[in-house]
């Protein structure tokens, strides 16, 4: 059982929905990013998605793209991102960390070496948005064998024919993208999301977490009420980009987390 599995089991026992937050590793700089990361569990975050900066982030909207650029310009690397996770683990051994990004930096390091290093750093799961199920032998299956969850995205365009393929080797949870398009583009609507979540849950026992388009505690609550939880990225990254103090960023996160936990 991974930390992700354990976290969902604990939330289920409490009758609570999950709140997942995304931050870009190294944005605006390594030290601030690590300070924010360390503060997330205290702000009510159940699972941390840690973005791995990459030069060509095709699924990300401007907010996340700019965060990645700032991180790269500040010298953030795959190794420094793993170092962040390892540093976080010194004081928190229970909050799951999901590394989210693209395959190129992992491929460049070498899959076998990456998986050993990620496991040692305390990473629990991977979301690699540019590796479809047809490429499972590349990373998904080796990751599962190494004890890491491989979390897949489902979208409004994932039809009933495609869905079983997407779910085939997925573990940890399913990340449902609530809108068609890039991150941070439009607002998520619970009325649209509910039937889609039900459709996915009819084909898997995994928790379904919904992201994209959640910016307020009210939306966080509404989306979590029709799913197993909500994930927020762009709205949090925008607060960091605005140069808000760490305490203010964490206060903003707490509002979102409280919303999801009220669902």
Secondary structure by P-SEA (a helix, b strand, c coil): ccaaaaaaaaaaaacbbbbbbbbccccccaaaaaaaaaacccccccbbbbbbbbcccccccaaaaaaaaaaaaacccaaaaaaaaaaaacccccbbbbbbccaaaaaaacaaaaaaaaaaacccbbbbcccccccccccaaaaaaacbbbbbbbccccccccccccccccccbbbbcccccccccbbbbaaaaaaaaaaaaaccccbbbbbcccccaaaaaaaaaacccccccaaaaaaaaacccaaaaaaaaaaaaaaaaac
